[in-house]
């Protein structure tokens, strides 16, 4: 897990997230929103309580919480004086990530980390796997995992907190219990209220203690903002660019920046049926990949389903003309589009031709007609404003 210290507060951020938020409203960078203002006030209070927060990573004497963990006795209580975290929940596009980013930039905590929750869990699984390989016969990787995370981050900010995977659900309770017991403070954004996490999934009863722990250690704030800023960003944004050339590449660069606020994302790994699917760039629920990386290798419906549920938008580079000569790629592209469409995932594309001209003739051309129709619909404003289905 690549933990790096967060940036020191920049000019204009040193007074905390609330003044920083109000400054952006005054400057016209943000529109006034009472719900966002309330969330900024809540984050300001947490910012005050966290100033200089730097709990020791040294194991206490016998009887301290780390020694009790080494004896495999879980300790749910956080050390005295640990501030309550925050769970910021609301519909997509209401500004949750923006507010958390302001808070993170301001937070005067020497050891802090902001990370997409899915990436955090993938990194945890990798660390657990490596620990088991290095320590055969040892039964419990959770305490050393919590130690290593805590050594690098006393403040964890999670974007898009969500639990879909049973393997994640199995380790979350014990891992977070261990982190809280070490004094880690968590701030998370989510589209799902704690009581609805992992709802309707097999094995949820075993997950309920984790939900109780979240509600115990994190204050839950519902962000009832009136505007869907994410939909406003994509509304009117051109989503199909052809042919594949420098102009189209620049258009996709611009779209990624507009949707994420970042010129470039970070790589991510999805685990699907025990296999890893590498995603080239990700940021704030947006993935960017090349056509060959998605459809030029042996990926299937489960892989595309994972992509469609984990990301609300896919930026796809370099869709070629399709036909019998590259039918395997065409077939995978059809499966990909079906998964994106069913989950209302948005698609921004550079392609060699418009949808109805991508696969014009030859064997199986008729098969592509439905896909072309879906691709045309996915460019419509009616589709672009639909909520993403996870």
N, C-alpha and C positions, 0 to 999 in steps of 0.2 A: 504494500500500500504506500503510494508515494505521497507522504505527508510533508508539506512545506509550511514554514511559518507564514501566517497571513501578513499582508502589507501593513505597515504602520499607517495610522490615520493620516489621510491626505488633507491638504489645506481645505478648509470648509467643512471637514468632517469631524474635527477634533472636539466639537461641542456635543456630539452625539447624533443618533439617527433622526431625531425629531427636528432639530434645527436644519439638518441637511435636507430632509424631506421638504420642509417649508421653503427653504432657499430654492429648491427646484421648482416648486409651485410658483413662487414669486417670479422666477426667471422665465416662466412659460414652458419649461421642459416637461412639467406634469400638470394635469388638470386637477383642480381642487376636488377632493373626494373625502367625505366625512368618515367613511369606514377605513380608508387608508390612514387618515389622520389619527384615528383611535388606535390602529395597530402600531403606528409610529410612536405614539405616546407610551404604549405598553413596552415596546422595544427600548424606548428611552429609559424606562424604569429599570429594565434588565441591564442595560448598558451601564447605568450608575452602579448597580450592585456588583457588576463584574469588573469594574476598573481595577487593574492590577491583580486580578485573580490568577494565582499561580500556585496551586496546591502541590505539595511535595510529592515526588515520585519515589521517595525512599520508603522502603517497607518499614512499618513501625516495629516496636519491640514485640515480644511474645504477647499474644492477645489482641494485637492490632488487626485491622481488616485484611491486610495482605496475607498475614500468617494464617488467618482463618480460612482464606481461600485456598492456600496451599494444603490445608487439611480437608479440602473439598467440602467445606461447609458454607453454602451461599449466604451472603449477608446483604439483605435488601436495603438496609438503611444507608443513606449517603452520609459522609462525614459532616460533623456539625459545622454550620456556617455555609454549606454549599447552596448557592442560589437555585431556585426553581427554574427550569428551562421553560420553553414556550413551544407549543404546537399550534401553528397558524394554518387553519383549514378554511377552504373556500372553493368556489367554482373556478374553472380554468380561466386564465386571462385576467384575473382581478388584481394583479400586482403583488402577489405574495413573494415571488422570487426577487423582484425589485426591492421590496422592503427589507428582505433578509440580507440582500447584498449590501444595502446601506448600513445595516446593523453590523455586518461582518467587517466592512471596511473601517468602521468606527471603533470596533471592540478593542479595548486596550488590554488584551490578554496575550501574554508572550507565546503561548502554544495554542494555536487555533487552526481549524481546517474547515473549509467549505467544500462539499462534495455531493454529487448526485447520489441519492440513496442506493439506486441499483448498482452503481459502480462500487460503492462502499461494500455492498454485500458480495459482489463478485471478488473483490480484493480479499475479503475475509475468507471466502471459500478457498482461494488460492493459498493463503497463509496457513489455513488449517491443514490443507493437503500437504504442503511442504513440511509442516511441523510433524505430521504423522509419519512421513517418510524418514525424517531425521531422528524421530524418537519412537521406534517400534516398541510396542508393548506398553507404552504410556497411554493411559485411558482418557485423559481430559485435556484437550488443547485450549479450552476457553480461558482459564486464568492467564497463561502466557500471552494469548492473543490480546486480552484486555490490557495486560501490562504494557505491551508494545504500543498499542493505540494510545493509551494514557500518557506514555512517556513522550509522545509527540504532539498530543492535542488534549488540552483540558476543556476546550470549547469545540464542539462538533456542530456544524450547521449543515443540515441535510435538506437538499432540494428534492421535491417530488417524492415524499415518503409514501411508499405503497408496498404491499406484500401480495404477490401473486404465486410465489414459488413455495412449495411445501418444505423444501430443504432450507429456505430462508426462515420460514416459520419455526422450524425445529430448533434453530440455534438462537433466535432473537432474544427469547426470554432470559436465558442464562447469560448471554453476552451483555445485554443492556443492564442486567442486574449487577454484573461485575463492573461495568463501566461506571454506573451510578455510585457503587460502593467505593470506588476510587476517587470520586469527586468530579467526574466528567459532567459538564453541563451541555445539554442538547437543545438546539433550536431547530425546528423542522417545519417545512411547508408541505401541505398535502391537499389533494382534492377530496380526501376521504376522512370523515370523522373517526376518531379512535374506535368507537363502538361498532363501526362498520368495516373495520379492517378484516380482511380474510373472510368476509361474510359469505356464507353459503358454500364454503370449501370443506372438503373432507378433512377431518382432524381439527376443526376449529375449536372444539372444546379445550384441547390442550393448549391453544393459543390465547385463551381468555386471561390467564394470569399475566401475560405480557401486556395486554390492553390495560389491565388494572394498574400495572406498574407505570405505564406511560401516563395515565391519568393522575397517578400519585406524584410523579416527579416532574411533570410538565404542566404548566397552565395551558388550557385549551382556549383559543380565541377564534371565533368564527368571523371571517372577513366577508361582510355582506356588501361589498362594493357593487355599485349599480352598473358599471360599464365593464364590458369584456374587452380588455385592451388587446389581448392576443388576437381575437377575431378581427378587431379593427386594423391590426397591423397587416393581416393577410388579405383582408377585404380590399379588392382593387389591385392587389399585387399580381402582375403577370406570372403565370405558372407554367407556361409551355414555351420553350425557346428553341427555334430551329433556324438554320442547321446547327450542327455542333461545330462551333468556331470560337474564336477569341471573344466575340461579342457575347455569345451565349454563356461562356464561362464567367465573364465579368458579371452578367446578370444573375447567375446563380450565387456568385460571391456576395453580391449586393443583397440578394434575398436572404442568405444565411445571416448576414450582419443585421438586417432589418428585424429578423425573427428572434435573434438571440442576443443582440447587443455585442456580439463578439465576431471578429474577423475570421477566427479559426477555432474549431472545437478540439476536444481531447478524444483520443481513441477509447473505445469501450468494448467489452467482451460480454456477449450474452451466452449463458449456458442453456442449451436446449437438448433434452434427452441425453444428458451426459456429455454432449459435445460442445465445443466452443465456437461461436460465430463472432468473428471480429467485425466491429463497426468502425469505419475509418475515422469519422469525426462526429462528436456529439456535444451538444450544449443546450441546456434549458428545454429538453424534450424534443429537440430537433436532431435528426441524424443526417449525415451526408455520406453518400457512397457512390462509387463508380458502377456502371451497368455490369461490366465484366466481373466485378467483385461479388455482385449479387446474383447474377444470372448466368455467369460463365463458369460456375463451379457447381458441384453436386449439393445444392441446397433444396429443401423440400417445404411442404406446407407448414410444418411445425416451426421451421426457421423464420418463414415470412410472417407467421402469426405472432411470434415473439417480437419481431421488429414492429409490426403494426400496433401491438398493445403497449409496448414500452415507449414509443415515440409518437407524438401527435403530428409530426410533419417529417417527410422524407424528401431531401434534396438529392436528386438522382442525375448523375452526369453521364452523358454519352450514350444514349439509347440509339442503336444502329437501325438501319432498315432490316426487317425480318422477313424470313421466307423459308422454304424447304431446306435451303442450304445451311441454315443455323436454327433448325426447328427445336432442338433441345433448349436453346436459350430463349426462343420464343415461348415455348411451353412454360418455362420457369417464370418468364415475365408475366404471362397470363395468371399464374398462381399468385405471384406477388401482388398484382393489381387487385385480384379478388380479395386477398387478405386486407389490403389497405382500404378498399372500398367498404368492406363489411364492417370495419372498425372506424370508419369516417376519418381515417388518417389522411392528412393533406399531402399533396405531391407537387413538387416543383422540379421541372425536368428540362434538360437539354437533349434534343433528339434530332435525328437526321430528317425527319418529316413530321407533319401533323399526325395525330392519332389515326385518322381514317386512311392515311397513305403509308403507314408503317409496314403493313403486311397486305399488299395489294393483290397478289396473284400467286398461283401455284397451289399445291396440296395444302390443305388445312387453312386456307385463307378465310373460309367461311367461319372457322372456329374463332378467328380473331375479331369478328364483327362485334360481338358482345363486349369484348375488352376495349375496342375502339370507342364504342358507345359510352362505356363507363369512364374512360379517360376524358372524353368530351364533357361528361356530366361533372367530373371532378374539378374541372376548371370553372364551373359556374359559381356565381355568388351564393346561390342557395346551398350548394354543397359546402362551400368554404366556411359558412357560418355555423354548420352543424357541429355539435359537441363531439369530441373524440370519445370513442367507446373503448374502455380498457377491459 
